[in-house]
Amino acid sequence: MHKIGDKIMYGAGGVMTIVDIREESIIDTPREYYVLRPTLSRSDSFTFVPVDNEMLVAAMRPLLTRDELIALLHESRDIPPIKWINENRARQEFFKKIMESGDRRQIVAMINAIDENGRRREAEGKKNFLSDENARAKAIRLLLSEFAVVLDIPEEEVPAFIKGELA
């Protein structure tokens, strides 16, 4: 059971804070909800997760610890890229599933695959597909936000921290 004030990863939504646990009536059916708010943005948007919905509650994962983040950093270069899917729609759907899974190793493997494919395409005189670059950027933002919260540093300082750690 999560509690108010917990910071969690929620699917591909990134780092969220549980700001309330309350009963709401949506479509005339009262249910208890976790009320989530993005941790790093000043957004007034909320995400309501029914407490009794096992699938959605399972998407609320604890943040990695500082030691786990640093271990992930050090092994990131050795994580093999995922198998590339040539068909764009299937590939984007696969990327979406990886992001929603919250598996940080798979997210790093996805970034590595997009980077590898970009280098291959560049050697052919082509650019990476915009949809792949957008998926890469979203994955990096997701990881950077978790680093910022766990390390308690501003998000813009995370890349310098990573470079220092990997130097």
N, C-alpha and C positions, 0 to 999 in steps of 0.2 A: 504494500500500500504506500503510495506516494503521499507527501505532505506539502502543505503550503510553504513556499520558499525554496523547494527543491529546484535545482537547475538540471534539465534533462535534454537529450537529443530527441527530437520528434520527427521521425521519418526523414524526408528530404527538407523539412522545414527549418532545420538547424537547431540552435540552442534556444530553449524556451525555459521560462520560469513558471512554476505553478503558482498563480496568484490567488486562486480560490478553489474551493471544492464546495459546490452548492447544487441545490435542486433547482431545476428549470423545467418549465412546461413548454415543450416544443411539439406542436401539432396535438395539443391537449393531453399529452402523456407526460406526467412528471417523472423525471429521471435525475439521478445524481451525476454531476459532470465535474471533471477536472477542467479548470479554466486556465489556459496557457497563454502566455504573452511572449513575443520575441524578446530575448534578453538584451541583445545589443542594439536594437533599433528603438527609436522613439515612437514607434507605431502605436496607434490606439486600437489596433486590431487584436482580436482574441480568437483562440481556437478552443472549441468545446469538445472534450473527449468523454463520452459516456463511461462512467466507472465500471459498468457491467458489460462493456464490449471488449472481450478478451483480445481480439485482433488489434483494435486501435490502441488499447492500453499496452499491448506488447510492443508497439512502435515507440513507446516512451522508454528510451534506454538511458541508463546512467552515463554520465560523461566519463571519459577515460581519466585515469589519474595522471599526474605529472610524469611519473616514471613510465607509465604505459605510452604516453605521447612521445617521450624521448626515445623509447625503444622503437616505436613505429617510425620515427624519423631516421634512426640509424639503420633500420632494415629496409627503408623505402626504396633504395637503389637496387636492392636484391630481390624485390617482389617482382615476379615475372608479369609482363603485361597479359591481360586477358586475351583470349582468342578473338581476332578481329572478325567482325561480321560485315560482309561486303554490302548487303542490302541495307540501305539507309534507314528505312522505317523499322526494320527488325533490330538494327543496332541501337537506334534511339530508344526503343522500348526496353531493350536489355540494359542500357545505361540508366534508364528511369528506375528499373527494378533494383539495380545495384545501389543507387542513391537512396531509395526507400528502405533498403535492407539495413542501412547504417553500418555495414561491415566496412570498417576503415581500411583494412587491407585490400578489400575488393575495390574500394574507391581509389586507392593509390594505384592498384593494378589497372584500373580504367584510365586514369590520368596517364600512366606509363604507356598504355596502348595508343591513346590519342597522340601523345608526343611521338612515339615510334612511327605511327602512320603519317604524321605530319612531316617527319624527316624523309620518309620514303617518297611522299608526294612532292616534297621540295626538290629532291634529287631528280624527279621527273619533270621539273619545271612547273609544278602545279601547287596550288594552295590547299590547305586542309579545308574540309567542308565547314561552313559556318555553324551548322547544327552540332558538329563535333566540338568546335571551339567553344560554343555556348555551354555544352555539357561539361567540358573541361573547366571552364570558368566557374560554373555553379559548384562543381565538386571541390575546387580549390577554396571557394568562399565558405563552403560548409566546414572544411577542415580548419581553415584559418579562424573561423568564429569559435570553434571548440578550443583551439589553442589559446586564443585570447582570454576566454573565460577561465579555463583551467589554470593558465599561467598568471592570470590577473594582470594582464598588460593590454594596452590599447591594440586594437586589431592591426593598425598600420605598423606597429612595432614587431609583429610576428615574423614577417620575412627576414628581418635583421636577426632575430633570435634564432631562426632556423639556420641561416647562413653561419652564424657563430657556432652553433652546435655541431654543424657538419664540417666545419673547417678543420 
